[in-house]
C-alpha cells in the first residue's frame, strides 16, 4: 500500500495521462481525413509496399513508415482508415508523453516539476493540431525516437554513439525534422552538465556527420524531387512563422474563436486566455531572470533547432509539436526553481488545465465538423453520379472561405478535391480524378458548366463534378 501511494505521489501525471487516453482516443476517432490527408502516404495504398516507389522516396519525402501504414489500411479501407491512423497517433502521443516524463526525470527536476510539465505536454491545445489529425503519426513518433536518442546519449556508457545514431535515423525516417536532434542531443546534454565543452565540440561534429550521411543517402536513392513553392524560404515568411510558433506554443487560448473569422468570438477567446494567464505568469514572468542561465540558454537553442526547419519552410499549428518537449523542459525548470508556496502554482495549473480541456473539446469538435462537410459532399457527388464511372473531372470554383489548420477546413479541401468520394465507394471508383480551380466571379458557374461540356465532348472523362463552396453539381454526358 505504501509503495502504491508513493508511486502515485511521484508519478501522478502518468496516472492522469492513462485515465485521459481512452477519452482522447474516443474523441478523435470520428475525425475524418481532410486537406492533404487525402494525398499523404498514410492513405490506403493497394500496391505491395516492397515494390512501390513510395517506400523509398515520394515527392520530397523519405518516410517508409508512412508507406507501411498506407499499405496496412489499404487492406480494408472502410474498416481500417482512418481508425488505425488515429490509434497510432494517440499511441504515439502517449509514448511521447511518457518519454517526456523520463526526459524530465533524467534532467533531475523535482517531482512537482516533471509531473506538471508532462501533463502540460499531454493536454496543451498546442498539440491538438497534431493529436487530432489523421496524418501525424510521423510527427509523434519522430519526437518519441528523438527523445529516446537523447536518453541513450546521456545514459549509456557502451555503444552510446551507435544507439544515438540509429535512433536519430529512425526518427528521421518517420519525419525529416527528427534529424535536428543530431545537434540537439549534445547541446542539451551540455546545458545540463552531462558532457563538457570538449565533448560538446566533438559530438556536434558527429551529429553533423549523421546529418551528412542522411543527405548522402537521399542523393543516392532513386527519386524525382519536386519542391513545392510553399517550401521556399523568405524573410517575411520566417518572421510570420516565428510569430505563429510563439503564439501557439506559449499562449493558451481558443484559436478558433480568436483567429477564424466565421467563428470569431473575442469574448470567449479573451476569457480562455485570461484563465490560463496565471500559470504562464508564475512560470515565465514572475521569475524571468532565472531563465538567464546555461541550462535555459541551451534549451532555447535546442528549441530553435527543433522548429527551425518548419519556420524556414512551412509552419502550421501541427508543427508546434516538434518543439513542445523543449517547452516542457522550460516549464519544468520554472517550477523546479519556484521556492515559494506551491498552492498558488497548483491552483493556477488546475485552472489552466480546465481551460485547456475546454479548448481541446472545441478544437476536436470543429475537426469533426470539417470532416463531415467533406463526407456529405462526397456522398452527394456519388448520389448525383448514379452509376459507377472511372474518370471524373473536378472543377472547383475558388472559395474565399477562411481556413484554420486542420480544425476549420475549406469545403473543397475537406472534399479532398474529389478524393473523398473515392473513399466513400471503398476505393472502387472513380479510378481517375483530375481537378482544376477557376477564379470565383459572377459568371463562374456558367464558366464551369462550359468547361464541363467541352471536357465531356472530348471523351476524356465520364462526368464532371462542379464544386461551389459546399455544393456539388454533377454534369454527365
N, C-alpha and C positions, 0 to 999 in steps of 0.2 A: 504493500500500500504506500509506504514511504517513497519507494522508488518510482512508483507511478506518479505520485504527487510531485516529486522532484522533476520528473520528465516533463510534466505539464507546465510547471513553473518556468523551466528553462527553454521549452520549445513550444509554447502555446500558439505561436504563429503557424506552425506546421499543422496543429490540430484544427485551427480555424480554416486553414487552406484546404485540408482534406474534406472538411464539412461543406465548404463552399463549392468544391469542384463539381460534384454531381449537379448542383443547381446551375452552375455556369454552363455545363455541357447541355443540360436540358434547355437552357435559354437560347443557346446559339444554334441548336440543331435545325430549327425551322428556317434559318437564313439560307437563301438560295444564291447561286452564282450571279454576279453582275459584272459589267465592265470587262476588264481584262482577265477575270476568272475564266471567261469562255474561251480564251486563246492561250491559256497557260499550259505548261507541261503536265499539270496535275488533272486536267480534264480527261475524260475517258479516251484511252488510246487502244486501238484494236490491232496493232502490229506487234509481233514478238519483240520484246524490249532488247533482246541481244542482237538484233539486226537493224533496228531502226536508228536513223540518224540522230534522233533526239537524245539518245542515251549518251552520245559523245559531245555533240555541240549543236545548239539550236539558236539561231538569231545571233545574239551576242552573249549568250549564257552557256555555261557548262554546269548543268545541275542534274546529274544522273539520278539522284534520289527522287527528285520531282518526276522523272520519267518512270521510275518504278511505281510510284503512286498512280500515275496515269494508266500504266499497264494493269495495275490491280483493279482499279474502279471500272476499267473498260470491260472486265469480265461480266459485269451485270450493272450497267449504269443506273438504271432506275432504282435499284436497291442500294447500291454502294456509293453513288455520287449524289450529293456531297457529304453524306453521312460519315464515310471513312475519313474524308478530309477534315471535318470538324473534330472528330475523335482524336486524330493525330495532332491537330493544333492545340487542343486542350491538354492532351497528354504531354506534349512538348512544353507547354506553358507551366504545367505542374512541375515537371522535371527541372525546368529552368529556374523556377522559384526555389526549389529545394537546393539547386546548385548555388543560387544567390545566398541562401542561408548559410551553406557551408563556406562560401567565399567570405562572408562577413565574420564567421567564426574564425576562419584562418587568419584574417586580418586583426584578430584579437579585440573585437568590440564587445562590450558587455551584453548581457542577455536582453536587457530592455532595448538596446540599440539594434541588435540583429533581428529581434522579433518584430519590432515596429517597421524597420526598413524592409524586411522580407514581405510583410503583409502589404506595405505600400506598393512594392513591386507587383504583387499579385493582383491587387484590385484597382490600382490607379487607372482613371479613364484614359490616360496616355497609352495604355496597352490595348484598348478596345478595338482600334482600327486593325490591329494585328489579330487579337484573340477572336474577334467575330468574323474575320474574313475566311473565305473558302481556300484561298491560295496563299497561306502564310506559314505553312509547315517549315519552309526553308528558313524563315526568319527566326522562329523559336528554337529550332534545332541547331542552327548555326551558332546562336548565342550560347546555348547549352554546351555544345562541344568546345567553344572558346573558353568558357569558364572552367570546364574540366581540364583544358590545356593549361590554364594558369595554376590550378590546384596541383597538377602533376609537376609543373615547373618549379613550384616552391616547396613541394613536399618530398618528391622522390630524390634519392641520392644516386642510385644507379639507373642508367638508361633514361634519365630525365629528358635529355635533349631529343631522343628518339620518340618518346611518348608525346612530348610537346609538339614536335613537328608533325607527327601522324595525326594528332587531334586537330591541329590547325588546318591541315589539308582536308580532313573530313568536314570540318566546319565550313571551309571554303567551297567544298563540293555541294554543300547544302545551299549556301548563298555567298556571293563573291566578297561581301564586306567582312566575312569571317576572317579573311586574310590579314586584316588590320591588327588582329591580336598577336601576330608575329612580332609586332613592335610594342603593343600594349603590355604584354606579359612582363618583359624586363623593366619597362618604365614603372609599372605599378609595383612590381616586386622591390625595386629600388626605393620607391616612395615610402614603403613600409618596412625598410631595412632588412629585407630578405637577401639582398645582394649589395655589394659595394660598388663604387663608381667604376672600378676597373672591370668588374664582371659585367656591369651595365653596358659599357662600350663594346665589349666582346660579344655579348648576347644580342645587342642591336644589329651587329654585323651578321650574326647567324640568322636573325629574323629577316634581314634584308635578303640573305641568301635563299631562305624559304620562299620569299615573295618572288624572287627572280626565277627560281626553279618552277614555280607555278606558271609564271609568264612564259617560260620556255616551253613548258608542256602544252600550253594553249597554241603557241606558234607552230608546234609540230602536229597538232591534231587537224584532221580534215574539217574544214569549216567554210562558211560563207557569211562573214560578219557584216551586218548592216546596222550602223549606228543610227538610232532614231534621233531626229532633230531635238527632241526634248532633253536628250542627254548631253547636249553640247554645253560646255561651261560658259559662264559670263558673269561679270562683276555684279550686275543688278540681280541676277538670279541667286548668287551666293548671299547677298545681303537679305533678299526676300526669304530664302530658305533658312537662313540663320534666325531670323525673326520668328518664322514658323516653328523652328525647333525649340527655341527658348520659351515660346508661348505654350506649346503643347506639353513640354516637359515639366515646367516649373509652376504653371498656373493651372489650378483645378477649377474649371467652370464648365458649364454646359455649352459645348462648342456649337451645337445646332442652334440653340436659342440665341447665341451671340453672333455667329458667322453666316448662317444660312438664311438669306433674305425672306423666302416664303414662310419660314417658320420662326422668324426672328421675334424674340421676346426678351428685351433687355432687362426687364424687371427680374425675371426668373434667372437669367444669366448672371445678373449682379448679385442676387441672393446666394447662388451657389458659390460664387467667388468669395463673397464676404464670409460665408460659413467655413470655408476652407482656409481662409487667411490666417487665423490664429496659429495653426500648425506651421505654416510657412514662416510666420514671424518668429516663433520660438526656435526654429531650426536654423534659418538663414539670416534673418535680420537682426535679432537681438544680440547675437554673438558673432557677427560677421568678421570681426578681427581675428577670431580663432582660425578662420579658414585660410589665413595668410601664412601657411606653413608648408613644409616639404611634402607631407602626405597628400594634402589637398591640391597643391600645385601640380603634383604628378598625376593625381586623379583627373584634374581638369584637362591636362594634356592628353590623357588617355581618352577622355570623353570626346575631345575634338578629333582624335584619330578615329574613334569608333563611328562617329556620324559624318566625318569629313567627306567620304565618297558620296554620300547622299546629298549633302549640302552643295557640293560642287556640281552634281548632275541633276537628279530628280529627288525632291523631298516631299513626301506626303505624311499624313499622320501615322501611317503604318511604319514608317522608317524611324519614328521616335524610339521604337523598341530596341534598336541597336545600342542606344546609349543609356537605357534605363538601369542596367545593373550598376553602372558607374554613378548614376544619380542616387541609387540606393546606398552606395558606399558613402556619398556625401551626407545623406540623411543620417546614416548610422554614426558617422563621425560627429555630426552636430548633437545628436542625442547622447553619445558617449561623453562629450565634453560638457554636457549640461549638468551642473553641480548643484542647482537649486532644487527645491521640492518638485518632484515629478508629477504631482497631482494635476497641476495645470497643463502640463505637457500631455499626459494621458487623456485628459478631457478634450484637449484640442485635437488629438488624433482620433478620438471616438467621433467627434463632430465632423472631422474631415472624412472619416471612413463612411459615415452615414450619407454624407453628401456625395461621395464618390460612387456608392452603390446606387443612389437615385439617378445620378447622371448615366451610369452604365446601363441601367434599365431603359432609359430613354434612347441611348445610342443603339442598343441592340434592337429595340422595337423599331426604330427608324430603318435599320438594316433589313429587318424582316419585311417591312412595308415596301422598300425599294425592290426586293426580290420578287414580291408578289405582283408588282406592276409588270415586270418582265414576263412573269408566268402568264398573266392574263392576256398580255399582248401576243404571246406565242400561241396560246390556246385559240385566240380569235383568228390569228393568221391560218391556223390549221383548219378551223371550222369553215372559214370562207373558201379556202382552197378546195376542200372536199376530198377528192381522191388524191392519193399519194402522187407526188411529182418528184422529179430527180434534179431539175435545175431551176433555181429561183434567183431572180434579180431584185435586190432590195434597194429602194430609192428612199433615202432619208432626207426629209426637209429639216434643214438646220434648226436646232432647238436652242432658244436662248434661256432655257430653264437652268438656274444655277445648280452646281453640284457641291457636295462636301464629302470628300474622301469616299469611303465605301458605305457611309451612312445614308446619304441622300444622293442618289444617282440619277443622272439624266435618263428619261424613259428609254430612249433608243439604245443606251448603253446597258440598261437593265435587260433589254430585249436581246442584247448581245449582237446587234446588227443582223438579227435573224437566227443566230446560233441557238437561242433558247428554244426555238421551235423544233430544231433537230433533237434536242434533249427530250422534248415532250413526246416525240414519236419513238423514244428509246433508240435514237440514232439509226432509224430505219430509212428516213427520208427527211428533207431532200439531201441528195448526195453532194450537190454543188450549190454554194451560196456565194454570190458576189454582191458587193454593196457599193453605193456611191452616195455622196451627200451634196445636196444643192442648197443654195442660199435661200433663206426664208424671205418671202416677199408676198405682195398681194396676189400675184398670179402663180405662186409656187406650186399649188395643187394642179393647175392646168398644165404647167410645165412637166410635172412628174407624170401625169397621165400621158402626155405626148411622148415622153421618153419611154414609157412602158410599152405603148403601142409600137413604136419604132423597134424596140428591142425584140418584142414578140414576133413581129413580122419578119425579122431576120432569122427566126427559128433557132436562136442561140439559147433561149430559156423557155421553160414550160409555162411560167407565170411570173408576175411581178408583185412585190409587196411594197406599198407606199406607206411609209411611217411618218405620221404627223403628230408629234408630241406622244400622247398615249394611244392614239388611234392608229389602226392598221387597216388599210384598204387593199383588197386583192384584185388584181387585174389579170384575167385569163385570156387565152387565145380566142 
